[in-house]
């Protein structure tokens, strides 16, 4: 498998580095009344999720590479010299930077939108677009998944942890007060 066709190595490394940075940065923030009121809580949660995702990407990459080696050993020499990527299996995963650019652009748009709009609609739309971009095609699953994740995050942060969520405001947070 050529490096250009390995669609999980660079995202794994970048995701792990960003997650590690967020974990370190969040742990350096002050927490005078405990972690629940700490401004470093959110970066630590996000960093831990990113590190976990990086580990999952590394595991998936290793399984795909070993499966490709096993398959290559059983096929004729003519069929193993193809130039098609073996790991590319999603709408954006074509062995180029399309996925990285799409994710980066979407993340930037999400962050900018949070400065102007409430958290829930911005997060819902961002998640729905992301789910569709990575292969989900059922409108019901997309709507329910994005809505459930948004609701759980709002309730977790505003009611359980008693902290603020990113953005200018929270529609659900104001209704629950």
C-alpha positions, -999 to +999 in steps of 0.1 A: +000+000+000+015+033-011+017+062+014-006+084-008-032+056-006-030+052+031-059+074+041-056+067+079-020+074+088-019+112+086-054+118+101-044+094+129-013+113+137-029+148+134-059+137+155-036+123+182-014+154+183-044+177+185-059+156+213-027+154+232-023+192+230-058+197+242-053+173+271-021+191+281-036+226+277-067+217+296-048+203+325-027+235+327-058+257+332-068+267+367-095+247+385-100+265+418-133+249+428-128+215+412-129+201+377-167+207+372-162+245+372-128+245+355-124+261+321-101+232+313-128+206+315-140+210+279-106+208+263-098+177+284-130+160+273-124+169+236-087+160+238-095+126+253-121+119+226-096+129+199-069+106+214-094+078+215-104+084+179-067+085+168-061+051+185-092+037+167-079+050+134-045+034+140-062+001+149-084+002+118-053+010+096-034-019+110-063-043+104-067-030+068-030-034+061-029-069+075-061-079+055-045-064+023-013-084+029-033-116+034-054-109+003-023-101-017-007-134-008-036-154-021-041-135-054-021-137-086+007-113-092-013-095-119-041-085-096-019-072-068-002-045-090-034-024-093-032+013-085-065+015-067-064+023-030-073-006-006-084+016+023-105+041+005-141+032+012-159+063+020-173+093+000-143+115+007-116+089+012-099+089-022-063+089-011-060+127-013-065+157+009-102+161+002-113+147+035-089+168+055-099+200+037-136+193+040-133+186+077-111+216+083-135+239+064-165+225+082-148+229+116-139+265+108-174+273+097-188+257+129-165+278+151-174+310+133-211+302+133-210+298+171-200+335+174-234+345+159-259+317+165-271+296+194-253+263+201-280+238+193-289+248+156-252+252+147-242+219+162-272+200+148-266+213+112-229+206+115-234+171+127-260+164+101-238+176+073-209+156+087-229+124+090-241+128+054-206+135+041-193+104+057-219+080+042-251+082+063-280+084+039-311+078+061-326+112+069-342+097+100-309+084+113-291+117+105-318+138+122-321+116+153-284+111+157-276+148+154-304+158+176-296+132+203-259+142+204-268+179+206-293+174+234-270+151+254-241+176+252-263+205+263-279+186+292-245+172+303-228+206+303-256+229+316-274+206+340-249+179+351-216+198+351-231+233+356-208+248+330-214+269+299-214+255+264-196+271+235-213+298+215-234+329+221-263+311+239-281+279+244-318+275+235-323+244+256-302+258+285-324+289+287-356+268+286-343+246+315-336+275+338 
